[in-house]
Amino acid sequence: MDKWIGKPFLALLANKEEDRFTEYLCELLKARPVLIRFLSEVCGFLLPRGEDLTVKTRISFDSGIPDLVVESETVRLVFEAKVASLPHDDQLVRYAKDLQEWAHGAPGRQARLFLLAPQSALSTINAQLALADAGVNDVPFAPVSWQGVATTFHALANSTEDRRLAAHLANFAELVTWRMEEANRPLTADEVQLLQDPLIGVALCLAFRTATATSELLKSDPLLGGSVQFWGPKSKSDGLVSGWNVRDVFWFGVWIDAWAKLGRSPIVLDVSKTPSFDRLGIPADVPKPESARLSQVDYQLVSLPLRAGIDPAEIATQHAKIIKWYLGMH
């Protein structure tokens, strides 16, 4: 293997947090074995034999300036990277249209679009639907997580013979894990800005009121009534929670740590105490359980969906129906 001559210190010169992560990643991908493993294991893309790829950040296209581009004469892979923000409304659609036009420009060209973001954020972004609505069907799209990159780089750090490269691969993996997963770290500038926005507090208040309305609906059901007991607000080993026990089997309510882990919604239904559900038997309009590990405990959690422009009472009714379905009341 040729000696890696990447310049990871360039990441320190970037102004935005996600640009620093992307610059660091770009320099590591300039080592061909790292690039091949990244593309195959993280992105699911098998590099054509003998293909000579370049890796660059912030190349200007007609559609905008994507964060990372891996390309050759016949391959163009575009990555939009996010750390503490979400893509702009039509950002991915514009990139996909540009890639589609490029791919159609000559025979044998391969184009791919990727969204690189924290695992918890990927679940909140329905980019595939947006691309389909825009009629962009010829460019494969895949969400990939920073945590997946960290896992691959950690394994590579233990196997590469280039000691300098190994050290930076391990450092990058540790940085990703610290930034995306570690609870006891300083707030970033982006997080401070988010927490200074009173709309965040307003939205959480509305979420808790919706959960409260759901509890009242469940209490009004004669088959449940006294089995719905308030539990919280309190802090326990697996995070800050405020909600209700139902029949001493389920718990639902606002669970901040689960929300940070899964995304989707701060209102969560914990179905961990029940036998495994046949996922194929769950109706399409009922959200499915997801696995989450919080404070060394494995949970099965259902994120109760929130939707814009719908009366909170209607959302509470939908949540009550979902909880009743999991209780077998259907």
C-alpha positions in Angstrom: 0.0 0.0 0.0 1.3 3.5 -0.9 2.0 5.7 2.1 -1.0 7.9 3.0 -0.2 11.6 2.5 -3.6 13.0 3.6 -3.8 16.3 5.4 -6.4 15.9 8.1 -5.4 19.2 9.7 -7.3 20.9 6.9 -10.4 20.1 8.8 -9.4 22.5 11.5 -9.7 25.4 9.0 -13.4 24.8 8.2 -15.9 27.2 9.9 -18.9 24.9 10.2 -18.9 21.7 12.3 -20.2 19.5 9.5 -17.6 20.9 7.1 -14.9 19.9 9.6 -16.2 16.3 9.8 -16.4 16.2 6.0 -12.9 17.6 5.4 -11.5 15.0 7.8 -13.4 12.2 6.1 -12.2 13.4 2.7 -8.6 13.3 3.7 -8.9 9.7 5.1 -10.7 8.6 1.9 -7.6 9.6 -0.1 -6.1 6.3 1.1 -7.4 3.8 -1.5 -7.9 0.9 0.9 -10.0 3.2 3.2 -12.0 4.4 0.2 -12.7 0.9 -1.0 -13.9 -0.3 2.4 -16.0 2.9 2.9 -17.7 2.5 -0.4 -18.4 -1.2 0.0 -19.2 -1.5 3.7 -20.8 1.8 4.4 -22.3 2.8 1.1 -23.0 -0.6 -0.5 -21.2 0.4 -3.7 -18.7 -1.9 -5.3 -15.9 0.0 -7.1 -15.3 -1.1 -10.7 -11.9 -2.8 -11.0 -9.1 -0.4 -12.0 -11.3 2.7 -11.6 -9.2 5.8 -10.6 -11.3 7.9 -8.3 -10.7 11.4 -6.9 -12.2 12.5 -3.6 -13.0 16.2 -3.1 -15.1 18.5 -0.9 -17.5 21.2 -2.0 -17.3 21.0 -5.8 -19.6 23.5 -7.5 -22.3 22.0 -9.7 -25.3 23.7 -11.4 -27.5 22.2 -8.7 -25.3 23.5 -5.8 -22.2 22.6 -3.8 -22.5 19.1 -2.2 -20.3 18.4 0.7 -18.3 15.4 -0.7 -17.8 14.1 -4.2 -16.1 10.8 -5.2 -15.8 10.6 -9.0 -14.0 9.4 -12.1 -14.9 9.6 -15.8 -17.6 7.0 -15.4 -18.6 7.2 -11.7 -20.0 10.1 -9.7 -20.9 9.7 -6.1 -22.4 12.7 -4.3 -22.7 13.0 -0.5 -24.6 15.6 1.4 -23.3 15.5 5.0 -25.2 16.7 8.0 -24.3 16.7 11.7 -26.7 19.0 13.6 -29.0 20.2 10.8 -31.3 18.7 8.1 -31.2 19.0 4.3 -32.8 22.0 2.8 -36.3 21.4 1.3 -35.2 20.6 -2.3 -31.4 20.1 -1.8 -31.3 16.4 -2.4 -33.8 16.7 -5.3 -31.6 19.2 -7.1 -28.5 17.0 -6.7 -30.4 14.0 -7.9 -31.6 15.8 -11.0 -28.0 16.9 -11.7 -26.7 13.4 -11.3 -29.5 12.0 -13.5 -28.6 14.4 -16.3 -24.9 13.5 -16.0 -25.5 9.8 -16.0 -27.6 10.1 -19.2 -24.9 12.1 -20.9 -22.8 9.1 -21.9 -23.2 5.3 -21.8 -21.8 3.3 -18.9 -21.9 6.1 -16.3 -22.9 5.3 -12.7 -24.3 7.9 -10.4 -25.3 7.6 -6.7 -26.6 10.1 -4.1 -26.0 9.6 -0.4 -27.1 11.4 2.7 -24.5 11.1 5.5 -26.0 12.0 8.9 -26.3 10.8 12.5 -28.3 7.5 12.8 -31.0 9.2 14.8 -31.5 11.9 12.2 -31.8 9.5 9.2 -35.1 8.2 10.6 -36.7 11.6 10.4 -35.7 12.3 6.7 -38.0 10.8 4.0 -35.7 11.8 1.1 -36.7 8.7 -1.0 -40.3 9.9 -1.1 -39.3 13.4 -2.0 -37.1 12.1 -4.9 -39.9 9.9 -6.2 -42.4 12.8 -6.0 -39.9 14.9 -8.1 -39.7 12.2 -10.7 -36.0 11.4 -10.1 -36.0 7.6 -10.4 -32.8 6.8 -12.2 -30.3 7.8 -9.5 -30.0 5.3 -6.6 -30.2 7.0 -3.2 -29.1 5.7 0.1 -28.9 7.2 3.7 -25.6 6.3 5.5 -24.7 7.1 9.1 -21.7 8.6 10.7 -21.8 5.8 13.2 -21.5 3.3 10.3 -18.4 5.1 9.1 -16.9 5.0 12.6 -17.5 1.2 12.9 -15.7 0.6 9.6 -12.8 3.0 10.4 -12.3 1.5 13.8 -11.9 -1.9 12.2 -9.5 -0.5 9.6 -7.4 1.2 12.3 -6.7 -2.2 13.8 -5.6 -3.7 10.5 -3.7 -1.1 8.5 0.1 -1.1 8.6 0.4 2.7 8.1 0.7 3.8 11.7 -0.1 7.5 10.9 -3.3 6.5 9.0 -4.3 4.0 11.7 -4.0 6.7 14.3 -6.2 9.1 12.4 -8.8 6.4 11.5 -9.1 5.6 15.2 -9.3 9.3 16.1 -12.0 10.0 13.6 -14.0 7.0 14.8 -13.7 8.2 18.4 -14.7 11.7 17.4 -17.8 10.5 15.6 -18.8 8.3 18.6 -18.2 11.2 21.0 -20.1 13.7 19.0 -23.1 11.5 18.0 -23.4 9.2 21.0 -21.7 10.6 24.1 -24.1 12.2 26.6 -21.5 13.8 28.9 -19.8 16.2 26.6 -19.9 20.0 26.2 -22.7 21.5 24.1 -21.7 22.4 20.5 -22.5 25.9 19.1 -25.3 24.4 16.9 -26.9 22.7 20.0 -26.7 26.0 22.0 -28.4 27.8 19.1 -31.1 25.2 19.0 -31.7 25.4 22.7 -31.9 29.1 22.6 -34.9 28.9 20.2 -38.1 29.1 22.4 -39.9 27.2 19.6 -38.1 24.0 20.8 -39.6 24.5 24.2 -43.0 25.3 22.8 -42.9 22.1 20.6 -42.0 19.9 23.6 -44.9 21.4 25.7 -47.3 20.6 22.8 -45.9 17.1 22.7 -46.5 16.6 26.4 -50.0 18.0 26.2 -50.7 15.6 23.4 -49.4 12.7 25.5 -51.6 13.9 28.4 -54.7 14.0 26.1 -53.8 10.4 25.0 -53.8 9.3 28.7 -57.2 10.9 29.3 -58.6 9.0 26.3 -57.2 5.7 27.6 -58.5 6.4 31.1 -62.0 7.0 29.7 -62.1 3.5 28.2 -63.9 1.2 30.8 -61.6 -1.7 29.8 -58.5 0.3 30.9 -59.6 3.0 33.3 -57.7 2.5 36.6 -54.8 0.7 34.9 -53.5 4.0 33.4 -51.2 5.5 36.1 -49.1 8.6 35.8 -45.4 8.0 36.3 -43.2 11.1 36.3 -41.8 13.5 35.6 -38.6 11.9 37.0 -35.1 11.0 35.9 -34.0 7.4 35.9 -30.9 5.6 34.7 -32.1 5.5 31.1 -33.0 9.2 30.9 -35.6 11.8 31.6 -39.1 10.5 31.2 -42.6 11.7 31.9 -45.6 9.5 31.2 -48.0 6.8 32.1 -47.9 3.1 32.9 -50.7 1.0 31.2 -51.7 -2.3 32.9 -48.2 -2.5 34.3 -47.1 -3.8 31.0 -46.6 -0.8 28.7 -45.3 2.7 29.4 -45.8 5.7 27.1 -45.0 9.4 27.3 -42.3 11.9 26.6 -38.9 10.2 26.8 -36.0 12.5 25.9 -33.2 10.0 25.7 -35.2 7.6 23.5 -36.1 10.6 21.2 -32.4 11.5 21.0 -31.6 7.8 20.1 -34.3 7.2 17.5 -35.5 10.5 16.3 -39.0 10.5 14.8 -40.9 11.7 17.9 -40.4 12.5 21.6 -43.6 10.6 22.5 -42.6 6.9 22.8 -44.5 3.6 23.6 -42.3 1.1 25.4 -43.4 -2.5 24.5 -40.3 -4.2 25.9 -42.2 -6.3 28.4 -44.4 -8.1 25.8 -43.5 -11.0 23.6 -42.0 -10.2 20.2 -44.6 -9.0 17.7 -44.9 -10.5 14.2 -43.8 -7.5 12.2 -45.6 -8.8 9.2 -48.8 -8.8 11.2 -48.6 -5.1 12.2 -51.0 -3.0 10.1 -49.5 -0.4 7.7 -50.9 2.5 9.8 -49.4 1.2 13.1 -45.7 2.2 13.6 -43.4 -0.8 14.3 -41.2 -1.3 17.3 -37.5 -0.4 17.0 -34.6 -1.7 19.0 -32.8 0.9 21.2 -30.1 0.4 23.8 -30.1 3.0 26.6 -27.8 2.8 29.6 -26.9 -0.8 28.8 -30.5 -1.9 28.7 -32.2 -3.1 25.4 -35.7 -1.8 24.7 -38.4 -2.3 22.1 -39.8 1.2 21.4 -42.6 2.5 19.2 -42.2 6.2 18.2 -45.8 7.7 18.2 -45.9 9.9 15.2 -46.5 13.6 15.2 -47.9 15.4 12.1 -48.0 19.1 11.2 -51.3 20.8 10.7 -53.4 18.3 12.6 -55.4 19.1 15.7 -53.6 17.7 18.9 -56.9 16.0 19.9 -56.9 14.0 16.6 -53.2 13.1 17.1 -54.1 11.9 20.7 -56.9 9.8 19.3 -54.5 8.2 16.8 -51.9 7.5 19.6 -54.6 5.9 21.8 -55.6 3.6 18.9 -52.0 2.6 18.4 -51.5 1.8 22.1 -54.8 -0.2 22.2 -53.6 -2.2 19.1 -50.5 -3.2 21.0 -52.6 -4.1 24.0 -54.5 -6.5 21.8 -57.7 -4.3 21.7 -58.3 -4.6 18.0 
